Amino acid sequence: QVQLVESGGGLVQPGGSLRLSCAASESVFRLNLMGWYRQAPGKQRELVAIITSGDDANYADSVKGRFTISKDNAKNTLYLQMNSLRPEDTAVYYCNAGFGRVLPLDYWGQGTQVTVSS
C-alpha cells in the first residue's frame, strides 16, 4: 500500500494562490503517474492534473495556465501550485498515485479542502 497525505488547503480570496502538497510513502520516481483530482459539492470527482515519472504534465482545460503540477523526488512529494484562484475552484482536492497508467490510479489521499471566497 502507498500512503498519500495531502496538506496546504485552506481559505483564499479570489485571485489568490495556494500550494498543495502530497507526501508519499513510496519514492515518487517509482510511481509511474501521480495526479490531483477534486470534488465540489454536488459534482463528480474530476481530474485536475497528472504528471508522469518523466515530469510530463497534463491539465484539465479549466485550470490550464493557472495550475502547475510538479514533484520533488528527494522529498517524495507531489505539489499543485494554484494561482489566480476562482470560486469555482472550491473543492476537496485529492492526491492520486500508482504504478500503472489507468485512471484513476490505485492510491488516494484523504483530501484537503480548498475554499475560494471573499
N, C-alpha and C positions, 0 to 999 in steps of 0.2 A: 504494500500500500504506500502511496505517496501522500504525504500530508502537505496541505496548502493553507496558509494563513494570510488573509488579506488585512491591510491596515491603510490608513490615510484618508478614509472617508470623513465626511462632515458637512457642515453648512457653509455655503459660499454664495456670494452675491452674483447675479448675472454679469457675465463678462470676466469673472474671476477665474482662478486656476486652482487645481488640486493635483497632487501626485499620489496615485495609489500604488501600494507595494504588495507583493505576494511572495512570502517566504516559503521556499520549497524544501522538503526533507530529502529530496533527491537532487543530485547535481544537475543543474539545468541544461548542461550540454548533452546529457543523456536523454532529455525529453525532446522528442522529435518536433512536437508542436506545443506551444503554450498560447493561451489566449485569455481574453476578457469577454464575459457576457454581462448583460444587465437585464433587469426585470423591473418594470414600473408597475404600480398598482393597476390591476385590470388588464394587463397586457402579457403576452407571451415573452418568455425569455429570448433575447436576441443576441446574436454575435456582434460584438463591438470591434474587436481587432484580434488578429492572430500573428504569431511570429514563429519562424522556423528556427531550428538549431543553427542555421547559417545566417540568421538575422534578416531574412526576407520577411517583410511585413505586408499585411493587407488589412483594410479598414472598411467598415460599413460606410455607405455613402453619407449618412447623417453626421459622421464625425470626421470625415476626411478634411485635412487641413487644420484641424483643431486638436486632435488627439495624436499622441505618439506612443507606440508600444516599444519597449526595449527590455533588455535583461542584462544582468551582471552575473557572469558565470562564477566569479570568485566569491560572491555573496549568496549564490543560489537564490536569486531574487528576480522576479518579474516586475516590471513597472508599467504604469499607464499615466503618462503626463496629459492632463486635460486642461486645455486653455479655452478661452472665450466661451465659458460655460453658459448654457441656456437653461431655462426652467424645464424644458422637455428632456434634459439630460438627467433629471431627477430619477433615481432608481437605486435598487440594490445591485451592486457590481460584484460579480463572481469571477474568481480566478479559475482557470480550467487548463489541465495539462495532461499529457500522456505520451506514450511511446509510439503510437501509431499515427495515422493521418485521417481517421474518420471522426467527424464532428457530430455531437460533442465528444470531447476526449474523456478518458476514463475517470479522472480525478477532479474533484471540486473543492474549493474553499468554502468557508461558511458564509461569505458575503460581507460587504461593507456598504453602509448607506451613504449615498451622495444626495444631498438636497441643495438645489439651486433656487434661491429665493431672496427677495429683498426684505 
